[in-house]
């Protein structure tokens, strides 16, 4: 199922951890310790790029922790890595 996946955008630290757990359960060697979550962090594991992005919750968007431009940048990068650009 993961053979066609090229990029994953993890929206928040919970999704970041879940992504690495899913990769590990599907036979992908995940580094120990796991890479730390952060907005804009990019890690390639088993040929899959995992990109961290702050969750687009009201708390993050209303306070400016995550802006529309930041979100657009992460998704543009995922699109590029996925060969869709």
Buried (B, 14 or more C-beta within 10 A) or exposed (E): EBEEBBBBBBBBBEBBEEBBEEBBEEEBEBEEEBBEBEBEBBBEBBEBBBBBBBBBEEEBBEEEEBEEEBBEBBBEBBEEBBEEE
